[in-house]
């Protein structure tokens, strides 16, 4: 019963949790909601993307560049498994 080390870092866990509740989220929304810096979010998002857990999409709204993040199917499965494992670990202390 191991927790996924890619997800386990607090900022990455928060990113995964936020994205699990959405189809897609704009980079600035994630940054502001989690109250982390651009560089911290970028670093953690890159780690999650390298693991295949999120997709990073770049585009424009009008002439302004934008970046969106979303969970991949693999990311949703990994997050669900992470949550189940965490519930089993915590459940032991409640019995």
Gaussian input, Z-matrix of N, CA and C with variables (Angstrom, degrees):
# hf/3-21g

backbone

0 1
 N
 C     1     B1
 C     2     B2     1     A1
 N     3     B3     2     A2     1     D1
 C     4     B4     3     A3     2     D2
 C     5     B5     4     A4     3     D3
 N     6     B6     5     A5     4     D4
 C     7     B7     6     A6     5     D5
 C     8     B8     7     A7     6     D6
 N     9     B9     8     A8     7     D7
 C    10    B10     9     A9     8     D8
 C    11    B11    10    A10     9     D9
 N    12    B12    11    A11    10    D10
 C    13    B13    12    A12    11    D11
 C    14    B14    13    A13    12    D12
 N    15    B15    14    A14    13    D13
 C    16    B16    15    A15    14    D14
 C    17    B17    16    A16    15    D15
 N    18    B18    17    A17    16    D16
 C    19    B19    18    A18    17    D17
 C    20    B20    19    A19    18    D18
 N    21    B21    20    A20    19    D19
 C    22    B22    21    A21    20    D20
 C    23    B23    22    A22    21    D21
 N    24    B24    23    A23    22    D22
 C    25    B25    24    A24    23    D23
 C    26    B26    25    A25    24    D24
 N    27    B27    26    A26    25    D25
 C    28    B28    27    A27    26    D26
 C    29    B29    28    A28    27    D27
 N    30    B30    29    A29    28    D28
 C    31    B31    30    A30    29    D29
 C    32    B32    31    A31    30    D30
 N    33    B33    32    A32    31    D31
 C    34    B34    33    A33    32    D32
 C    35    B35    34    A34    33    D33
 N    36    B36    35    A35    34    D34
 C    37    B37    36    A36    35    D35
 C    38    B38    37    A37    36    D36
 N    39    B39    38    A38    37    D37
 C    40    B40    39    A39    38    D38
 C    41    B41    40    A40    39    D39
 N    42    B42    41    A41    40    D40
 C    43    B43    42    A42    41    D41
 C    44    B44    43    A43    42    D42
 N    45    B45    44    A44    43    D43
 C    46    B46    45    A45    44    D44
 C    47    B47    46    A46    45    D45
 N    48    B48    47    A47    46    D46
 C    49    B49    48    A48    47    D47
 C    50    B50    49    A49    48    D48
 N    51    B51    50    A50    49    D49
 C    52    B52    51    A51    50    D50
 C    53    B53    52    A52    51    D51
 N    54    B54    53    A53    52    D52
 C    55    B55    54    A54    53    D53
 C    56    B56    55    A55    54    D54
 N    57    B57    56    A56    55    D55
 C    58    B58    57    A57    56    D56
 C    59    B59    58    A58    57    D57
 N    60    B60    59    A59    58    D58
 C    61    B61    60    A60    59    D59
 C    62    B62    61    A61    60    D60
 N    63    B63    62    A62    61    D61
 C    64    B64    63    A63    62    D62
 C    65    B65    64    A64    63    D63
 N    66    B66    65    A65    64    D64
 C    67    B67    66    A66    65    D65
 C    68    B68    67    A67    66    D66
 N    69    B69    68    A68    67    D67
 C    70    B70    69    A69    68    D68
 C    71    B71    70    A70    69    D69
 N    72    B72    71    A71    70    D70
 C    73    B73    72    A72    71    D71
 C    74    B74    73    A73    72    D72
 N    75    B75    74    A74    73    D73
 C    76    B76    75    A75    74    D74
 C    77    B77    76    A76    75    D75
 N    78    B78    77    A77    76    D76
 C    79    B79    78    A78    77    D77
 C    80    B80    79    A79    78    D78
 N    81    B81    80    A80    79    D79
 C    82    B82    81    A81    80    D80
 C    83    B83    82    A82    81    D81
 N    84    B84    83    A83    82    D82
 C    85    B85    84    A84    83    D83
 C    86    B86    85    A85    84    D84
 N    87    B87    86    A86    85    D85
 C    88    B88    87    A87    86    D86
 C    89    B89    88    A88    87    D87
 N    90    B90    89    A89    88    D88
 C    91    B91    90    A90    89    D89
 C    92    B92    91    A91    90    D90
 N    93    B93    92    A92    91    D91
 C    94    B94    93    A93    92    D92
 C    95    B95    94    A94    93    D93
 N    96    B96    95    A95    94    D94
 C    97    B97    96    A96    95    D95
 C    98    B98    97    A97    96    D96
 N    99    B99    98    A98    97    D97
 C   100   B100    99    A99    98    D98
 C   101   B101   100   A100    99    D99
 N   102   B102   101   A101   100   D100
 C   103   B103   102   A102   101   D101
 C   104   B104   103   A103   102   D102
 N   105   B105   104   A104   103   D103
 C   106   B106   105   A105   104   D104
 C   107   B107   106   A106   105   D105
 N   108   B108   107   A107   106   D106
 C   109   B109   108   A108   107   D107
 C   110   B110   109   A109   108   D108
 N   111   B111   110   A110   109   D109
 C   112   B112   111   A111   110   D110
 C   113   B113   112   A112   111   D111
 N   114   B114   113   A113   112   D112
 C   115   B115   114   A114   113   D113
 C   116   B116   115   A115   114   D114
 N   117   B117   116   A116   115   D115
 C   118   B118   117   A117   116   D116
 C   119   B119   118   A118   117   D117
 N   120   B120   119   A119   118   D118
 C   121   B121   120   A120   119   D119
 C   122   B122   121   A121   120   D120
 N   123   B123   122   A122   121   D121
 C   124   B124   123   A123   122   D122
 C   125   B125   124   A124   123   D123
 N   126   B126   125   A125   124   D124
 C   127   B127   126   A126   125   D125
 C   128   B128   127   A127   126   D126
 N   129   B129   128   A128   127   D127
 C   130   B130   129   A129   128   D128
 C   131   B131   130   A130   129   D129
 N   132   B132   131   A131   130   D130
 C   133   B133   132   A132   131   D131
 C   134   B134   133   A133   132   D132
 N   135   B135   134   A134   133   D133
 C   136   B136   135   A135   134   D134
 C   137   B137   136   A136   135   D135
 N   138   B138   137   A137   136   D136
 C   139   B139   138   A138   137   D137
 C   140   B140   139   A139   138   D138
 N   141   B141   140   A140   139   D139
 C   142   B142   141   A141   140   D140
 C   143   B143   142   A142   141   D141
 N   144   B144   143   A143   142   D142
 C   145   B145   144   A144   143   D143
 C   146   B146   145   A145   144   D144
 N   147   B147   146   A146   145   D145
 C   148   B148   147   A147   146   D146
 C   149   B149   148   A148   147   D147
 N   150   B150   149   A149   148   D148
 C   151   B151   150   A150   149   D149
 C   152   B152   151   A151   150   D150
 N   153   B153   152   A152   151   D151
 C   154   B154   153   A153   152   D152
 C   155   B155   154   A154   153   D153
 N   156   B156   155   A155   154   D154
 C   157   B157   156   A156   155   D155
 C   158   B158   157   A157   156   D156
 N   159   B159   158   A158   157   D157
 C   160   B160   159   A159   158   D158
 C   161   B161   160   A160   159   D159
 N   162   B162   161   A161   160   D160
 C   163   B163   162   A162   161   D161
 C   164   B164   163   A163   162   D162
 N   165   B165   164   A164   163   D163
 C   166   B166   165   A165   164   D164
 C   167   B167   166   A166   165   D165
 N   168   B168   167   A167   166   D166
 C   169   B169   168   A168   167   D167
 C   170   B170   169   A169   168   D168
 N   171   B171   170   A170   169   D169
 C   172   B172   171   A171   170   D170
 C   173   B173   172   A172   171   D171
 N   174   B174   173   A173   172   D172
 C   175   B175   174   A174   173   D173
 C   176   B176   175   A175   174   D174
 N   177   B177   176   A176   175   D175
 C   178   B178   177   A177   176   D176
 C   179   B179   178   A178   177   D177
 N   180   B180   179   A179   178   D178
 C   181   B181   180   A180   179   D179
 C   182   B182   181   A181   180   D180
 N   183   B183   182   A182   181   D181
 C   184   B184   183   A183   182   D182
 C   185   B185   184   A184   183   D183
 N   186   B186   185   A185   184   D184
 C   187   B187   186   A186   185   D185
 C   188   B188   187   A187   186   D186
 N   189   B189   188   A188   187   D187
 C   190   B190   189   A189   188   D188
 C   191   B191   190   A190   189   D189
 N   192   B192   191   A191   190   D190
 C   193   B193   192   A192   191   D191
 C   194   B194   193   A193   192   D192
 N   195   B195   194   A194   193   D193
 C   196   B196   195   A195   194   D194
 C   197   B197   196   A196   195   D195
 N   198   B198   197   A197   196   D196
 C   199   B199   198   A198   197   D197
 C   200   B200   199   A199   198   D198
 N   201   B201   200   A200   199   D199
 C   202   B202   201   A201   200   D200
 C   203   B203   202   A202   201   D201
 N   204   B204   203   A203   202   D202
 C   205   B205   204   A204   203   D203
 C   206   B206   205   A205   204   D204
 N   207   B207   206   A206   205   D205
 C   208   B208   207   A207   206   D206
 C   209   B209   208   A208   207   D207
 N   210   B210   209   A209   208   D208
 C   211   B211   210   A210   209   D209
 C   212   B212   211   A211   210   D210
 N   213   B213   212   A212   211   D211
 C   214   B214   213   A213   212   D212
 C   215   B215   214   A214   213   D213
 N   216   B216   215   A215   214   D214
 C   217   B217   216   A216   215   D215
 C   218   B218   217   A217   216   D216
 N   219   B219   218   A218   217   D217
 C   220   B220   219   A219   218   D218
 C   221   B221   220   A220   219   D219
 N   222   B222   221   A221   220   D220
 C   223   B223   222   A222   221   D221
 C   224   B224   223   A223   222   D222
 N   225   B225   224   A224   223   D223
 C   226   B226   225   A225   224   D224
 C   227   B227   226   A226   225   D225
 N   228   B228   227   A227   226   D226
 C   229   B229   228   A228   227   D227
 C   230   B230   229   A229   228   D228
 N   231   B231   230   A230   229   D229
 C   232   B232   231   A231   230   D230
 C   233   B233   232   A232   231   D231
 N   234   B234   233   A233   232   D232
 C   235   B235   234   A234   233   D233
 C   236   B236   235   A235   234   D234
 N   237   B237   236   A236   235   D235
 C   238   B238   237   A237   236   D236
 C   239   B239   238   A238   237   D237
 N   240   B240   239   A239   238   D238
 C   241   B241   240   A240   239   D239
 C   242   B242   241   A241   240   D240
 N   243   B243   242   A242   241   D241
 C   244   B244   243   A243   242   D242
 C   245   B245   244   A244   243   D243
 N   246   B246   245   A245   244   D244
 C   247   B247   246   A246   245   D245
 C   248   B248   247   A247   246   D246
 N   249   B249   248   A248   247   D247
 C   250   B250   249   A249   248   D248
 C   251   B251   250   A250   249   D249
 N   252   B252   251   A251   250   D250
 C   253   B253   252   A252   251   D251
 C   254   B254   253   A253   252   D252
 N   255   B255   254   A254   253   D253
 C   256   B256   255   A255   254   D254
 C   257   B257   256   A256   255   D255
 N   258   B258   257   A257   256   D256
 C   259   B259   258   A258   257   D257
 C   260   B260   259   A259   258   D258
 N   261   B261   260   A260   259   D259
 C   262   B262   261   A261   260   D260
 C   263   B263   262   A262   261   D261
 N   264   B264   263   A263   262   D262
 C   265   B265   264   A264   263   D263
 C   266   B266   265   A265   264   D264
 N   267   B267   266   A266   265   D265
 C   268   B268   267   A267   266   D266
 C   269   B269   268   A268   267   D267
 N   270   B270   269   A269   268   D268
 C   271   B271   270   A270   269   D269
 C   272   B272   271   A271   270   D270
 N   273   B273   272   A272   271   D271
 C   274   B274   273   A273   272   D272
 C   275   B275   274   A274   273   D273
 N   276   B276   275   A275   274   D274
 C   277   B277   276   A276   275   D275
 C   278   B278   277   A277   276   D276
 N   279   B279   278   A278   277   D277
 C   280   B280   279   A279   278   D278
 C   281   B281   280   A280   279   D279
 N   282   B282   281   A281   280   D280
 C   283   B283   282   A282   281   D281
 C   284   B284   283   A283   282   D282

   B1=1.4458
   B2=1.5308
   B3=1.3119
   B4=1.4607
   B5=1.5143
   B6=1.3314
   B7=1.4583
   B8=1.5252
   B9=1.2991
   B10=1.4638
   B11=1.5317
   B12=1.3327
   B13=1.4723
   B14=1.5291
   B15=1.3318
   B16=1.4617
   B17=1.5206
   B18=1.3046
   B19=1.4654
   B20=1.5261
   B21=1.3151
   B22=1.4683
   B23=1.5283
   B24=1.3118
   B25=1.4701
   B26=1.5277
   B27=1.3285
   B28=1.4693
   B29=1.5322
   B30=1.3083
   B31=1.4771
   B32=1.5233
   B33=1.3304
   B34=1.4720
   B35=1.5238
   B36=1.3216
   B37=1.4591
   B38=1.5276
   B39=1.3206
   B40=1.4608
   B41=1.5248
   B42=1.3139
   B43=1.4690
   B44=1.5254
   B45=1.3249
   B46=1.4634
   B47=1.5202
   B48=1.3175
   B49=1.4610
   B50=1.5262
   B51=1.3199
   B52=1.4627
   B53=1.5251
   B54=1.3299
   B55=1.4643
   B56=1.5288
   B57=1.3294
   B58=1.4668
   B59=1.5253
   B60=1.3325
   B61=1.4621
   B62=1.5280
   B63=1.3346
   B64=1.4653
   B65=1.5244
   B66=1.3078
   B67=1.4570
   B68=1.5165
   B69=1.3242
   B70=1.4582
   B71=1.5224
   B72=1.3351
   B73=1.4607
   B74=1.5227
   B75=1.3197
   B76=1.4588
   B77=1.5297
   B78=1.3161
   B79=1.4545
   B80=1.5266
   B81=1.3279
   B82=1.4650
   B83=1.5282
   B84=1.3344
   B85=1.4610
   B86=1.5267
   B87=1.3281
   B88=1.4646
   B89=1.5289
   B90=1.3141
   B91=1.4720
   B92=1.5211
   B93=1.3209
   B94=1.4631
   B95=1.5226
   B96=1.3194
   B97=1.4578
   B98=1.5283
   B99=1.3192
   B100=1.4653
   B101=1.5264
   B102=1.3272
   B103=1.4652
   B104=1.5291
   B105=1.3462
   B106=1.4572
   B107=1.5266
   B108=1.3198
   B109=1.4590
   B110=1.5267
   B111=1.3249
   B112=1.4638
   B113=1.5221
   B114=1.3298
   B115=1.4683
   B116=1.5223
   B117=1.3334
   B118=1.4691
   B119=1.5255
   B120=1.3301
   B121=1.4688
   B122=1.5209
   B123=1.3077
   B124=1.4588
   B125=1.5286
   B126=1.3149
   B127=1.4727
   B128=1.5293
   B129=1.3305
   B130=1.4654
   B131=1.5317
   B132=1.3251
   B133=1.4673
   B134=1.5307
   B135=1.3212
   B136=1.4678
   B137=1.5236
   B138=1.3294
   B139=1.4698
   B140=1.5242
   B141=1.3251
   B142=1.4656
   B143=1.5261
   B144=1.3213
   B145=1.4648
   B146=1.5254
   B147=1.3185
   B148=1.4678
   B149=1.5261
   B150=1.3280
   B151=1.4643
   B152=1.5280
   B153=1.3282
   B154=1.4604
   B155=1.5128
   B156=1.3398
   B157=1.4619
   B158=1.5213
   B159=1.3320
   B160=1.4546
   B161=1.5232
   B162=1.3073
   B163=1.4609
   B164=1.5242
   B165=1.3148
   B166=1.4580
   B167=1.5228
   B168=1.3308
   B169=1.4603
   B170=1.5139
   B171=1.3118
   B172=1.4662
   B173=1.5237
   B174=1.3138
   B175=1.4535
   B176=1.5073
   B177=1.3077
   B178=1.4579
   B179=1.5224
   B180=1.3128
   B181=1.4546
   B182=1.5225
   B183=1.3171
   B184=1.4651
   B185=1.5234
   B186=1.3047
   B187=1.4581
   B188=1.5238
   B189=1.3130
   B190=1.4575
   B191=1.5275
   B192=1.3264
   B193=1.4656
   B194=1.5303
   B195=1.3176
   B196=1.4651
   B197=1.5233
   B198=1.3266
   B199=1.4637
   B200=1.5214
   B201=1.3299
   B202=1.4589
   B203=1.5219
   B204=1.3140
   B205=1.4672
   B206=1.5157
   B207=1.3257
   B208=1.4668
   B209=1.5200
   B210=1.3277
   B211=1.4646
   B212=1.5181
   B213=1.3148
   B214=1.4557
   B215=1.5238
   B216=1.3141
   B217=1.4693
   B218=1.5263
   B219=1.3222
   B220=1.4723
   B221=1.5296
   B222=1.3257
   B223=1.4576
   B224=1.5174
   B225=1.3348
   B226=1.4786
   B227=1.5232
   B228=1.3261
   B229=1.4741
   B230=1.5224
   B231=1.3245
   B232=1.4638
   B233=1.5251
   B234=1.3198
   B235=1.4651
   B236=1.5243
   B237=1.3234
   B238=1.4669
   B239=1.5159
   B240=1.3178
   B241=1.4511
   B242=1.5288
   B243=1.3221
   B244=1.4674
   B245=1.5318
   B246=1.3262
   B247=1.4622
   B248=1.5287
   B249=1.3283
   B250=1.4703
   B251=1.5237
   B252=1.3256
   B253=1.4666
   B254=1.5230
   B255=1.3079
   B256=1.4648
   B257=1.5283
   B258=1.3232
   B259=1.4690
   B260=1.5295
   B261=1.3487
   B262=1.4669
   B263=1.5230
   B264=1.3236
   B265=1.4716
   B266=1.5174
   B267=1.3180
   B268=1.4605
   B269=1.5297
   B270=1.3210
   B271=1.4604
   B272=1.5130
   B273=1.3019
   B274=1.4679
   B275=1.5256
   B276=1.3187
   B277=1.4567
   B278=1.5218
   B279=1.3203
   B280=1.4574
   B281=1.5255
   B282=1.3279
   B283=1.4786
   B284=1.4932
   A1=108.02
   A2=116.50
   A3=121.73
   A4=111.15
   A5=115.22
   A6=120.78
   A7=108.86
   A8=116.77
   A9=122.84
   A10=109.24
   A11=118.14
   A12=120.11
   A13=113.66
   A14=117.98
   A15=120.02
   A16=109.82
   A17=117.59
   A18=122.42
   A19=111.30
   A20=117.85
   A21=122.52
   A22=114.91
   A23=119.78
   A24=120.65
   A25=108.49
   A26=118.47
   A27=120.61
   A28=114.87
   A29=118.31
   A30=119.53
   A31=110.77
   A32=117.87
   A33=119.97
   A34=110.81
   A35=117.47
   A36=120.72
   A37=109.94
   A38=117.67
   A39=120.75
   A40=111.34
   A41=117.25
   A42=120.82
   A43=110.20
   A44=116.25
   A45=120.35
   A46=110.79
   A47=117.22
   A48=121.49
   A49=110.93
   A50=116.73
   A51=120.73
   A52=110.89
   A53=116.76
   A54=120.27
   A55=111.99
   A56=117.91
   A57=120.75
   A58=111.36
   A59=115.54
   A60=119.86
   A61=112.51
   A62=116.95
   A63=120.16
   A64=110.21
   A65=115.43
   A66=120.35
   A67=109.14
   A68=115.33
   A69=122.96
   A70=106.89
   A71=117.62
   A72=120.56
   A73=109.90
   A74=115.31
   A75=120.23
   A76=109.69
   A77=115.75
   A78=123.46
   A79=111.22
   A80=117.29
   A81=120.55
   A82=111.77
   A83=117.82
   A84=121.15
   A85=110.29
   A86=116.69
   A87=120.97
   A88=109.32
   A89=116.78
   A90=121.83
   A91=111.02
   A92=116.59
   A93=120.74
   A94=112.06
   A95=117.25
   A96=120.90
   A97=111.06
   A98=116.40
   A99=120.64
   A100=112.91
   A101=116.00
   A102=121.96
   A103=111.83
   A104=114.70
   A105=120.71
   A106=108.41
   A107=115.92
   A108=120.46
   A109=111.37
   A110=115.48
   A111=121.01
   A112=110.58
   A113=116.07
   A114=119.50
   A115=111.63
   A116=117.69
   A117=120.33
   A118=110.27
   A119=116.86
   A120=119.86
   A121=110.43
   A122=116.71
   A123=120.56
   A124=111.07
   A125=116.64
   A126=121.54
   A127=111.06
   A128=116.49
   A129=119.63
   A130=111.55
   A131=117.06
   A132=120.14
   A133=110.03
   A134=117.24
   A135=120.66
   A136=111.18
   A137=117.17
   A138=120.87
   A139=110.93
   A140=116.20
   A141=120.21
   A142=111.31
   A143=116.62
   A144=120.34
   A145=110.19
   A146=117.91
   A147=121.92
   A148=111.18
   A149=116.79
   A150=121.57
   A151=111.56
   A152=116.67
   A153=120.28
   A154=113.24
   A155=117.24
   A156=121.06
   A157=113.87
   A158=117.27
   A159=119.35
   A160=109.52
   A161=114.57
   A162=122.40
   A163=106.83
   A164=115.82
   A165=121.73
   A166=107.12
   A167=115.02
   A168=120.51
   A169=109.21
   A170=115.82
   A171=121.25
   A172=109.34
   A173=114.82
   A174=120.43
   A175=110.17
   A176=115.94
   A177=121.28
   A178=109.98
   A179=114.70
   A180=122.06
   A181=103.84
   A182=115.42
   A183=119.38
   A184=107.36
   A185=116.46
   A186=120.41
   A187=112.55
   A188=116.79
   A189=120.86
   A190=111.12
   A191=116.54
   A192=119.36
   A193=110.54
   A194=115.11
   A195=121.47
   A196=108.68
   A197=114.70
   A198=121.71
   A199=107.79
   A200=115.92
   A201=121.97
   A202=109.17
   A203=115.56
   A204=122.97
   A205=108.28
   A206=115.59
   A207=119.17
   A208=109.32
   A209=114.69
   A210=119.84
   A211=109.58
   A212=115.59
   A213=121.05
   A214=107.21
   A215=117.19
   A216=119.80
   A217=109.96
   A218=115.91
   A219=120.50
   A220=110.52
   A221=117.00
   A222=121.52
   A223=112.20
   A224=116.52
   A225=119.89
   A226=110.92
   A227=115.81
   A228=119.45
   A229=111.01
   A230=116.97
   A231=121.27
   A232=110.68
   A233=116.90
   A234=120.40
   A235=110.36
   A236=117.24
   A237=120.38
   A238=111.76
   A239=117.12
   A240=121.93
   A241=110.95
   A242=116.53
   A243=121.75
   A244=109.62
   A245=116.62
   A246=121.53
   A247=110.33
   A248=117.49
   A249=120.87
   A250=111.23
   A251=116.71
   A252=120.94
   A253=110.23
   A254=116.84
   A255=120.82
   A256=110.86
   A257=117.54
   A258=121.04
   A259=111.04
   A260=116.81
   A261=119.36
   A262=110.68
   A263=117.00
   A264=120.59
   A265=110.21
   A266=116.82
   A267=121.16
   A268=110.34
   A269=116.42
   A270=120.79
   A271=113.50
   A272=116.86
   A273=120.74
   A274=111.49
   A275=116.23
   A276=119.49
   A277=112.67
   A278=116.68
   A279=121.13
   A280=112.73
   A281=116.75
   A282=118.50
   A283=111.61
   D1=84.37
   D2=-179.07
   D3=-108.95
   D4=141.28
   D5=174.01
   D6=-83.80
   D7=137.50
   D8=-179.18
   D9=-62.17
   D10=116.33
   D11=-177.86
   D12=-65.46
   D13=-23.49
   D14=177.81
   D15=-68.64
   D16=-39.64
   D17=-178.68
   D18=-84.00
   D19=-28.27
   D20=-168.15
   D21=-62.93
   D22=-27.97
   D23=177.68
   D24=-57.81
   D25=133.03
   D26=-174.16
   D27=-50.83
   D28=-45.90
   D29=-178.72
   D30=-65.44
   D31=-40.19
   D32=179.68
   D33=-68.73
   D34=-36.13
   D35=176.13
   D36=-62.91
   D37=-41.51
   D38=178.07
   D39=-65.61
   D40=-40.98
   D41=177.77
   D42=-61.32
   D43=-48.57
   D44=-179.50
   D45=-61.11
   D46=-42.58
   D47=-179.36
   D48=-63.45
   D49=-43.93
   D50=179.21
   D51=-63.85
   D52=-44.80
   D53=-178.11
   D54=-70.85
   D55=-26.60
   D56=178.97
   D57=-65.00
   D58=-23.62
   D59=-178.44
   D60=-94.08
   D61=4.99
   D62=-175.80
   D63=-137.44
   D64=160.21
   D65=172.44
   D66=-74.44
   D67=-42.72
   D68=-177.26
   D69=-161.81
   D70=150.16
   D71=178.43
   D72=-137.48
   D73=140.86
   D74=177.78
   D75=-72.37
   D76=141.89
   D77=-178.27
   D78=-48.04
   D79=-48.32
   D80=-177.01
   D81=-64.44
   D82=-34.45
   D83=176.99
   D84=-64.65
   D85=-45.65
   D86=179.13
   D87=-62.50
   D88=-47.45
   D89=-179.97
   D90=-56.90
   D91=-49.83
   D92=-176.74
   D93=-69.19
   D94=-39.29
   D95=179.96
   D96=-64.99
   D97=-41.67
   D98=-178.45
   D99=-87.28
   D100=-8.19
   D101=179.56
   D102=54.64
   D103=52.86
   D104=175.53
   D105=-125.36
   D106=163.71
   D107=-178.20
   D108=-75.59
   D109=161.85
   D110=175.00
   D111=-55.52
   D112=-45.69
   D113=-175.96
   D114=-66.80
   D115=-38.83
   D116=178.36
   D117=-65.50
   D118=-45.05
   D119=179.28
   D120=-63.38
   D121=-42.97
   D122=179.91
   D123=-60.61
   D124=-44.22
   D125=179.74
   D126=-62.47
   D127=-48.37
   D128=-178.80
   D129=-68.61
   D130=-38.29
   D131=178.11
   D132=-63.40
   D133=-39.32
   D134=178.14
   D135=-62.80
   D136=-39.82
   D137=177.86
   D138=-64.31
   D139=-42.47
   D140=179.17
   D141=-68.34
   D142=-36.08
   D143=177.56
   D144=-67.38
   D145=-41.14
   D146=179.61
   D147=-62.28
   D148=-31.08
   D149=177.85
   D150=-81.08
   D151=-8.01
   D152=-178.89
   D153=83.24
   D154=15.89
   D155=-176.02
   D156=-90.24
   D157=-27.50
   D158=177.08
   D159=-133.09
   D160=160.26
   D161=174.12
   D162=-114.86
   D163=133.56
   D164=176.97
   D165=-108.11
   D166=122.76
   D167=-178.78
   D168=-119.07
   D169=131.80
   D170=178.76
   D171=-111.88
   D172=144.05
   D173=179.08
   D174=-165.42
   D175=-160.41
   D176=-179.28
   D177=-134.49
   D178=145.61
   D179=168.51
   D180=-116.35
   D181=107.96
   D182=-168.77
   D183=65.87
   D184=-125.66
   D185=178.30
   D186=-100.42
   D187=2.02
   D188=-176.09
   D189=-93.76
   D190=129.63
   D191=177.64
   D192=-70.29
   D193=143.20
   D194=178.89
   D195=-137.68
   D196=155.18
   D197=176.27
   D198=-129.57
   D199=135.28
   D200=178.64
   D201=-121.22
   D202=148.00
   D203=178.19
   D204=-120.98
   D205=142.50
   D206=173.59
   D207=-151.90
   D208=150.97
   D209=176.59
   D210=-72.48
   D211=142.16
   D212=170.82
   D213=-85.67
   D214=170.42
   D215=175.06
   D216=-58.86
   D217=-41.87
   D218=177.80
   D219=-61.17
   D220=-39.68
   D221=178.58
   D222=-64.83
   D223=-41.16
   D224=177.69
   D225=-63.01
   D226=-41.94
   D227=178.16
   D228=-64.93
   D229=-44.27
   D230=-179.57
   D231=-63.57
   D232=-41.61
   D233=179.52
   D234=-66.27
   D235=-43.61
   D236=177.45
   D237=-59.57
   D238=-42.99
   D239=178.31
   D240=-65.10
   D241=-39.90
   D242=178.36
   D243=-60.67
   D244=-47.82
   D245=-178.66
   D246=-62.96
   D247=-43.08
   D248=178.19
   D249=-60.78
   D250=-44.12
   D251=179.10
   D252=-63.17
   D253=-44.39
   D254=178.84
   D255=-61.86
   D256=-40.01
   D257=178.45
   D258=-64.39
   D259=-39.16
   D260=177.74
   D261=-65.12
   D262=-41.09
   D263=179.69
   D264=-64.11
   D265=-47.63
   D266=-178.70
   D267=-68.28
   D268=-36.07
   D269=179.88
   D270=-59.11
   D271=-30.77
   D272=178.51
   D273=-61.42
   D274=-36.04
   D275=-177.31
   D276=-78.22
   D277=-13.85
   D278=-177.85
   D279=-93.02
   D280=-6.99
   D281=-178.13
   D282=-103.21

